[in-house]
């Protein structure tokens, strides 16, 4: 019994297995740490590559957006705006061919990317409906909100950008369109009554630059009417009364993001823009508050004039482009008169006195709209 007890109490050689056990545990922990660290590094590396691919795809979208702008320095030319077969590609030849670019197809346009640090290829086509009809972007019902339609407006472009970084890739799909501006059905449109006093009044709905079909001279939203005295010259049609209800405030909100000049007080002897630099002028007569609304005289402007509130135009006022007013618009054309080439839309009444000459001009309207950025309609990341 004593011998057995001595054997159990003998601890010689015990340190070795314990040490080996601890070494095994340490080895397992070390191996696990290495595996976790390596996995984390791979995850981090893959995440970084994925993010870089996403940023590259975004850059492709922005390049397409910039080059579809009317005033782009390096534009993508859409020579077939009514065709569903037109395609444009941005990027290297090999990758563009991999996305469908056919060098022998006259409806295919390919341009090299302006970006050298990021790797992407972009395809651009016209968006179509379920029947294959090309879709356009325009406020076709006059509510101030643009919507897809198959008749009028700016092309809706379906843009797909493929971004790459290492073995990672990302795809972004976007619908975009140029801002078409408000619905214009007359040289002078009002939701309220129009009154004209004097013989030196001329409102011409014929296109002054000859590029578009004629519009009504004066159009009011029923039951508003037009009352003219003297011997004004209006044509080729109108004055007309109808149901076209254009939401002027919504149209202003749609355009004001392009504002380049904010007018806060009455102006005289001012110049806004020039023939080569159309601008967007905006004024809210309640901020700061102007009890009589905004008054402009001896002012020359090129572009879009957006007024929230009342507006009075005095002698020597000359504008080339669009004028939108949410309140009452008064023309006091004494002296040098009031001269407008473009189109005028007012939310309430229009009162015309003295020498006033309003000519519809689609070229001036188009130049006013052309400075607006290409807008994003829908955006999604696709895998």
C-alpha positions as CSV (number, residue, x, y, z in Angstrom):
1,X,0.0,0.0,0.0
2,X,2.9,2.3,0.9
3,X,4.5,1.6,-2.4
4,X,1.3,2.5,-4.3
5,X,1.0,5.7,-2.4
6,X,4.5,6.7,-3.2
7,X,3.9,6.1,-6.8
8,X,0.8,8.4,-6.8
9,X,2.7,11.1,-5.0
10,X,5.7,11.0,-7.3
11,X,5.5,14.2,-9.5
12,X,8.6,13.5,-11.5
13,X,8.1,14.1,-15.3
14,X,4.8,16.0,-14.8
15,X,6.2,19.3,-16.0
16,X,6.8,18.0,-19.5
17,X,3.2,17.1,-20.4
18,X,1.9,20.2,-18.8
19,X,4.4,22.3,-20.7
20,X,3.5,20.5,-23.9
21,X,-0.1,21.1,-23.3
22,X,0.5,24.9,-22.8
23,X,2.6,25.0,-25.9
24,X,-0.2,23.4,-27.8
25,X,-2.7,25.9,-26.4
26,X,-0.4,28.8,-27.3
27,X,0.1,27.4,-30.8
28,X,-3.6,27.1,-31.3
29,X,-4.2,30.6,-30.1
30,X,-1.4,31.9,-32.2
31,X,-2.7,30.1,-35.3
32,X,-6.2,31.4,-34.6
33,X,-4.9,34.9,-34.2
34,X,-3.0,34.6,-37.5
35,X,-6.1,33.3,-39.3
36,X,-8.3,36.0,-37.9
37,X,-5.8,38.7,-38.7
38,X,-5.3,37.3,-42.2
39,X,-9.1,37.1,-42.7
40,X,-9.6,40.6,-41.4
41,X,-6.9,41.9,-43.8
42,X,-8.6,40.1,-46.7
43,X,-12.0,41.5,-45.7
44,X,-10.5,44.9,-45.4
45,X,-8.8,44.6,-48.7
46,X,-11.9,43.3,-50.4
47,X,-14.0,46.1,-48.8
48,X,-11.6,48.7,-50.0
49,X,-11.6,47.3,-53.5
50,X,-15.4,47.1,-53.5
51,X,-15.6,50.8,-52.3
52,X,-13.1,51.9,-55.0
53,X,-15.1,50.0,-57.6
54,X,-18.3,51.8,-56.4
55,X,-16.5,55.2,-56.5
56,X,-15.3,54.4,-60.0
57,X,-18.9,53.6,-61.1
58,X,-20.1,56.9,-59.5
59,X,-17.4,58.8,-61.4
60,X,-18.7,57.2,-64.6
61,X,-22.2,58.4,-63.9
62,X,-21.0,61.9,-63.2
63,X,-18.9,62.0,-66.4
64,X,-21.9,60.9,-68.4
65,X,-24.1,63.5,-66.7
66,X,-21.5,66.3,-67.4
67,X,-21.1,65.3,-71.0
68,X,-24.8,65.2,-71.7
69,X,-25.1,68.8,-70.6
70,X,-26.0,71.2,-73.4
71,X,-23.0,73.4,-72.8
72,X,-20.5,70.6,-72.1
73,X,-16.9,71.2,-73.1
74,X,-16.6,67.6,-74.3
75,X,-20.2,66.7,-75.2
76,X,-21.7,63.4,-76.2
77,X,-23.6,64.0,-79.3
78,X,-27.1,62.4,-79.6
79,X,-27.7,62.4,-83.3
80,X,-30.7,60.1,-83.1
81,X,-32.9,61.5,-80.3
82,X,-36.1,59.6,-81.6
83,X,-34.4,56.2,-82.0
84,X,-34.4,53.4,-79.4
85,X,-31.3,52.0,-81.2
86,X,-28.9,54.9,-80.3
87,X,-26.1,54.0,-77.9
88,X,-23.2,55.9,-76.5
89,X,-20.1,54.5,-74.7
90,X,-17.5,56.0,-72.4
91,X,-14.2,54.2,-71.8
92,X,-11.5,52.1,-73.3
93,X,-12.2,50.4,-76.6
94,X,-11.9,46.8,-75.4
95,X,-14.3,47.3,-72.4
96,X,-16.7,49.3,-74.6
97,X,-16.8,46.5,-77.1
98,X,-17.5,44.1,-74.2
99,X,-20.6,46.2,-73.4
100,X,-21.9,46.1,-77.0
101,X,-20.1,48.9,-78.9
102,X,-20.2,48.1,-82.6
103,X,-17.6,50.2,-84.5
104,X,-19.6,49.7,-87.7
105,X,-22.9,50.9,-86.3
106,X,-23.6,54.6,-87.1
107,X,-26.0,54.8,-84.2
108,X,-23.2,53.9,-81.8
109,X,-21.0,56.7,-80.3
110,X,-17.8,55.9,-78.4
111,X,-15.7,58.5,-76.5
112,X,-12.6,58.0,-74.3
113,X,-13.0,58.8,-70.6
114,X,-11.8,62.1,-69.3
115,X,-10.8,60.4,-66.1
116,X,-7.5,58.5,-66.0
117,X,-7.3,57.5,-62.3
118,X,-10.4,55.4,-62.1
119,X,-11.4,52.4,-64.1
120,X,-14.9,52.4,-65.5
121,X,-16.9,52.0,-68.7
122,X,-20.3,53.6,-69.2
123,X,-23.2,52.8,-71.6
124,X,-25.9,55.3,-72.4
125,X,-29.2,54.7,-74.3
126,X,-32.6,56.2,-74.6
127,X,-35.1,55.1,-72.0
128,X,-38.2,53.5,-73.6
129,X,-41.6,52.3,-72.4
130,X,-42.9,48.7,-72.5
131,X,-43.8,49.1,-76.2
132,X,-40.3,50.3,-77.2
133,X,-41.3,54.0,-77.6
134,X,-38.7,56.5,-76.7
135,X,-39.5,58.4,-73.5
136,X,-39.1,62.2,-73.0
137,X,-39.1,64.3,-69.8
138,X,-41.4,67.3,-69.7
139,X,-44.2,68.9,-67.7
140,X,-46.8,67.8,-70.3
141,X,-49.8,68.6,-68.1
142,X,-48.7,72.0,-66.7
143,X,-48.6,71.0,-63.0
144,X,-45.0,72.1,-62.6
145,X,-43.8,68.5,-62.3
146,X,-41.9,66.8,-65.1
147,X,-43.0,63.3,-66.0
148,X,-42.2,60.7,-68.7
149,X,-44.2,60.9,-71.9
150,X,-43.8,59.8,-75.6
151,X,-44.4,63.2,-77.2
152,X,-42.4,66.2,-76.0
153,X,-39.5,67.2,-73.9
154,X,-35.9,66.1,-73.4
155,X,-34.7,62.6,-73.9
156,X,-34.6,60.4,-70.8
157,X,-31.2,58.6,-70.8
158,X,-30.7,55.2,-69.2
159,X,-27.0,55.3,-68.0
160,X,-25.2,52.2,-66.7
161,X,-21.7,52.6,-65.2
162,X,-19.4,49.7,-64.5
163,X,-16.7,50.4,-62.0
164,X,-13.6,48.2,-61.4
165,X,-10.9,47.9,-58.8
166,X,-8.7,44.8,-58.7
167,X,-11.1,41.8,-58.8
168,X,-14.1,43.9,-57.6
169,X,-16.7,45.5,-59.7
170,X,-19.8,47.6,-59.1
171,X,-22.7,48.6,-61.4
172,X,-24.8,51.7,-61.0
173,X,-27.9,52.4,-63.1
174,X,-29.3,55.9,-63.5
175,X,-32.1,57.6,-65.4
176,X,-31.3,61.2,-66.2
177,X,-32.5,64.0,-68.4
178,X,-31.9,67.6,-69.2
179,X,-34.3,70.1,-67.5
180,X,-36.9,70.9,-70.2
181,X,-38.3,74.0,-68.5
182,X,-42.0,74.8,-68.0
183,X,-44.8,74.2,-70.5
184,X,-45.1,77.1,-72.9
185,X,-48.2,77.6,-74.9
186,X,-48.1,81.3,-75.6
187,X,-45.9,84.3,-75.7
188,X,-47.8,85.7,-72.7
189,X,-49.6,83.3,-70.3
190,X,-51.6,84.2,-67.3
191,X,-53.8,82.3,-64.9
192,X,-55.6,85.6,-64.2
193,X,-57.1,88.4,-66.3
194,X,-55.0,90.3,-68.8
195,X,-55.7,93.9,-69.6
196,X,-53.9,96.0,-72.2
197,X,-54.2,99.8,-72.5
198,X,-52.7,101.8,-75.4
199,X,-51.9,101.3,-79.0
200,X,-48.2,100.6,-78.6
201,X,-48.7,97.0,-77.5
202,X,-47.5,94.1,-79.6
203,X,-47.6,90.4,-78.6
204,X,-46.3,88.0,-81.2
205,X,-46.6,84.2,-80.9
206,X,-44.6,83.6,-84.1
207,X,-41.2,82.2,-83.3
208,X,-38.8,85.1,-83.5
209,X,-35.9,82.9,-84.4
210,X,-37.9,80.7,-86.8
211,X,-36.9,77.4,-85.2
212,X,-40.2,76.3,-83.7
213,X,-43.9,76.4,-84.5
214,X,-45.9,79.4,-83.5
215,X,-47.6,79.7,-80.1
216,X,-50.7,81.7,-79.0
217,X,-50.1,85.4,-78.5
218,X,-51.9,85.6,-75.2
219,X,-53.5,82.7,-73.3
220,X,-55.5,82.9,-70.0
221,X,-56.8,80.1,-67.8
222,X,-60.6,80.0,-67.9
223,X,-62.5,81.8,-66.6
224,X,-59.9,84.6,-66.8
225,X,-60.1,86.8,-69.9
226,X,-58.1,89.2,-72.0
227,X,-59.3,92.8,-72.4
228,X,-57.4,95.0,-74.9
229,X,-58.1,98.6,-75.7
230,X,-56.7,100.8,-78.5
231,X,-55.2,99.0,-81.5
232,X,-52.7,96.4,-80.2
233,X,-51.0,94.0,-82.5
234,X,-51.4,90.4,-81.5
235,X,-51.0,87.2,-83.5
236,X,-50.9,84.8,-85.2
237,X,-53.7,83.5,-82.9
238,X,-55.3,84.7,-79.7
239,X,-56.0,86.1,-77.3
240,X,-57.3,82.6,-76.2
241,X,-59.0,81.3,-73.1
242,X,-58.6,77.6,-72.1
243,X,-58.1,75.0,-69.5
244,X,-54.3,74.7,-69.6
245,X,-53.4,75.3,-65.9
246,X,-49.7,75.9,-65.5
247,X,-48.4,75.8,-61.9
248,X,-46.0,78.8,-61.9
249,X,-44.7,78.3,-58.4
250,X,-43.9,74.6,-59.0
251,X,-42.2,75.6,-62.2
252,X,-40.1,78.2,-60.4
253,X,-39.2,75.6,-57.7
254,X,-38.1,73.3,-60.6
255,X,-35.8,76.0,-62.0
256,X,-34.5,77.9,-59.0
257,X,-31.7,75.4,-58.2
258,X,-29.8,77.0,-61.2
259,X,-29.9,80.5,-59.6
260,X,-26.8,82.5,-60.3
261,X,-28.1,86.0,-59.3
262,X,-30.4,86.8,-56.3
263,X,-32.2,90.1,-56.5
264,X,-33.2,91.5,-53.1
265,X,-34.3,95.0,-54.0
266,X,-35.7,97.2,-56.8
267,X,-33.2,97.6,-59.6
268,X,-32.5,100.3,-62.3
269,X,-29.7,100.4,-64.9
270,X,-28.6,96.8,-64.2
271,X,-27.2,94.2,-66.6
272,X,-27.7,90.5,-66.0
273,X,-25.8,88.1,-68.2
274,X,-25.0,88.6,-71.9
275,X,-25.5,86.9,-75.2
276,X,-22.8,84.4,-74.4
277,X,-23.6,84.0,-70.7
278,X,-27.2,83.3,-69.8
279,X,-28.0,83.5,-66.1
280,X,-30.9,82.6,-63.8
281,X,-32.1,85.5,-61.6
282,X,-34.3,84.8,-58.6
283,X,-36.2,87.1,-56.2
284,X,-38.5,86.4,-53.3
285,X,-40.3,89.7,-52.6
286,X,-41.2,88.5,-49.1
287,X,-37.6,87.7,-48.1
288,X,-36.6,90.5,-47.6
289,X,-40.1,91.9,-47.6
290,X,-40.9,94.4,-50.4
291,X,-44.4,95.8,-49.8
292,X,-44.8,96.8,-53.5
293,X,-43.1,93.7,-55.0
294,X,-40.1,94.0,-57.2
295,X,-39.6,96.9,-59.6
296,X,-37.2,96.7,-62.5
297,X,-36.5,99.5,-65.0
298,X,-33.7,100.2,-67.5
299,X,-32.6,96.6,-66.9
300,X,-31.2,94.3,-69.6
301,X,-31.1,90.6,-69.0
302,X,-30.3,87.3,-70.7
303,X,-31.6,84.0,-69.2
304,X,-34.4,83.2,-66.7
305,X,-36.1,85.7,-64.4
306,X,-37.9,83.9,-61.5
307,X,-40.1,86.1,-59.2
308,X,-42.0,84.9,-56.1
309,X,-44.4,87.8,-55.6
310,X,-45.4,90.8,-57.7
311,X,-43.3,92.3,-60.4
312,X,-43.5,95.7,-62.1
313,X,-41.5,96.3,-65.3
314,X,-40.7,99.9,-66.2
315,X,-39.4,101.6,-69.3
316,X,-36.1,100.5,-70.7
317,X,-36.6,96.9,-69.5
318,X,-35.2,94.4,-72.1
319,X,-35.2,90.7,-71.4
320,X,-34.1,87.8,-73.6
321,X,-35.4,84.5,-72.3
322,X,-38.0,83.3,-69.7
323,X,-39.9,85.3,-67.1
324,X,-42.0,83.5,-64.5
325,X,-44.0,85.5,-61.8
326,X,-46.1,84.0,-59.0
327,X,-48.0,87.3,-58.3
328,X,-49.3,90.2,-60.4
329,X,-47.2,91.4,-63.3
330,X,-47.5,95.0,-64.4
331,X,-45.9,96.4,-67.6
332,X,-45.4,100.2,-67.5
333,X,-43.7,100.7,-70.8
334,X,-43.2,104.4,-70.8
335,X,-40.2,106.0,-72.3
336,X,-38.0,103.3,-73.9
337,X,-40.8,100.7,-73.5
338,X,-40.6,97.1,-72.4
339,X,-39.1,94.6,-74.8
340,X,-39.1,90.8,-74.2
341,X,-37.9,88.0,-76.5
342,X,-38.8,84.6,-75.1
343,X,-41.9,83.9,-73.1
344,X,-43.7,85.3,-70.0
345,X,-45.8,83.3,-67.5
346,X,-47.7,84.9,-64.6
347,X,-49.7,83.3,-61.8
348,X,-52.2,86.1,-61.4
349,X,-53.2,89.1,-63.5
350,X,-51.2,91.0,-66.1
351,X,-51.7,94.7,-66.5
352,X,-50.1,96.2,-69.6
353,X,-49.6,100.0,-70.1
354,X,-47.6,102.0,-72.6
355,X,-45.2,100.6,-75.1
356,X,-44.7,96.8,-74.7
357,X,-43.3,94.4,-77.2
358,X,-43.4,90.7,-76.4
359,X,-42.1,88.2,-79.0
360,X,-42.0,84.5,-78.5
361,X,-38.5,83.2,-79.2
362,X,-37.7,79.5,-78.8
363,X,-34.0,80.1,-79.2
364,X,-33.9,82.5,-76.2
365,X,-36.0,80.0,-74.2
366,X,-33.8,77.1,-75.1
367,X,-30.6,79.1,-74.2
368,X,-32.2,79.9,-70.9
369,X,-32.9,76.3,-70.2
370,X,-29.6,75.0,-71.5
371,X,-27.7,76.3,-68.5
372,X,-29.6,74.0,-66.2
373,X,-27.8,70.8,-65.1
374,X,-28.8,67.3,-66.2
375,X,-31.1,66.0,-63.4
376,X,-31.2,62.5,-61.9
377,X,-34.6,60.9,-62.1
378,X,-33.9,57.5,-60.7
379,X,-30.7,55.9,-59.2
380,X,-29.9,52.4,-58.1
381,X,-26.9,50.2,-57.4
382,X,-27.1,46.9,-59.3
383,X,-25.2,43.8,-58.5
